[in-house]
Amino acid sequence: MALDYDPQADFSRLQTYFLLDPLASGPVAPLELKRARQAVERQLQLRYRPAASAGDADFLIRVQLQGAERVVVHEDRLGLYGGRGPWGFGWQVPLNVRQYRQVYLVIDALSPDKAPLWRASLPSAAMGARSPEEQQLRLGSEAALLLNRFPPY
């Protein structure tokens, strides 16, 4: 988990929030982004009151999912593969190549004039869920983990 905040910000006066439209980058599905926003909103409602508009809020929250495609290549040192090539018999160490998607859940708290106050992020395990319900549960846990560090003191 990564955490950063403005040490000069007065977090003690924050009572109402407004949830901005979420952002996504990379390979992120719209329903995943919707679930992340819902998970963050549920956690915020436990401690703060929602404001009717951004102008009425003490702070703004933006949820982001940042995704990227990754490739990992591993040598399997325990096994050897052999076979006949055009020049005779040969052996080589097998390679395992795996492509996967890495997604980070990012939550930003902003002042009413959109100046950054606080940011927390973590690699999300929710995108590997087997069902939408499991993904929602995982996102809820991740949002709680991040928002338990807000405010930072």
N, C-alpha and C positions, 0 to 999 in steps of 0.2 A: 504494500500500500504506500502511496506517495501522498504527502500532505504539505500544503503551503498556505500561508495566510499573511495578511497585513498586520504587523504588530501594533500599528497605531490606530487601528479600527476599534471602535467601542461596540463590542458585541452584546453588552449588557442591555442595550435599549431595543434589541430586536424582538419583536412580538408578532408581527404579521409578515407574511410572505406572498409573493406572486410567482407562479410557475410559468416561465417563458416557454416558447415553443422549443422542443428538443432539437438537437443537431445530430447528424450522423455523417461519418466519413468512412469511405471504404465499403467493403461488402457487408452491409447491415440491412436487414429486412425491415420494412415499415412496422410490422407487428412486433418485432423485437424492441424497436424504439418505443412503441406504445406501452409495452409491458414495463420497460425500464422507467418510463415517466410515471406510470401508475405506482410502481414500487416505491419510488422516491416520494411521491405525494402522500402515500399512506404513512410513511415514516415522519414526514413533516407535520402531518395533522395530529400526531401524538403529542407534540410540544408547542406548536405554533398555530396561529389562526390564519386561514387563507384571506387574502384581500380581494376586493372586487376588481381592482385594476392595478396595473403596475404603479400608477401614481399614488395609490393609497397604501402601498406596501412599505414596510421598513427595510426589506431586502428582497432581492430577486433571486430565483434559483433557475439554473439552466442545467439540463441533463444532456449528456452526450454519450454516444457509443462510437468509439473510434476503432475501426477494424482494418486489418491488413492480412493479405495472403502470405503465408510463410512456407518455406521448404526446408526440411531437415534431411541431411544425408548422413547415414551411419555405416561404418564398415563392420561387417559381422566377422569378428576375428576367430570365432569358434568353428566356423564352417568353411570348407573349400568346395568349389565347384570345378569339375573337370569336364573335358570334352575334346573332341577332335576339331582342330581348326584346319585351315588350308595348308598349314606348314607342319602339321603333326599334332602331338598330344600337348595340352597345356592346362595349367591350373591358375585360378585367380580367386582373390578374396571377394566374396559377394558384397554388394552395396545394397542398403535398404534406403529407399527414398520415400519420404512421407510429406504430403502437402496438407496443411491445416490452416485454419482461420484463427487469428488472435484478435480478440476484441477487448477493449478497455472500457470500463464504466467510469465516466468522469462526471463529477458534480461540482458546479461552480456556484458560489454565493456572490452576488453583486450588490453594490449600493443602488439606491433608486436612480442614480445617474449613470449606472452600468460600470462603475469603477470596480475592479476586482477586490474582493474582501477575503475570500477563502476558496481553496480548491483541494479536492481529494480525488484520487483515482486508484483503480486496481484492475489487474487482469481479470476479466469475468469468466467464470466457469459455467455460467448460465447458458451460454450459446451451444454448449455440448449436451444440453438436456434432451431427453428422449421424447418429451411431450411439452405442449404449451403450458400445462399446469406445473410441471416440474421446473420449467424455465422461470415461471412467475415466482415460485417459491425460492429458487436460487437468487433471483434478482432482488427479492425482498430481503433476504439475508445479507446480500452484498450492500444494498442501500442502507440497511441498519448499521452494518459495520462501519461504513463511511460516515454516516450522519451521527453516530455516537461520538465522533471526534469534532462535532460542531456544536457550539462554538469551541475554539481551540483551547480555552482555559476556563 
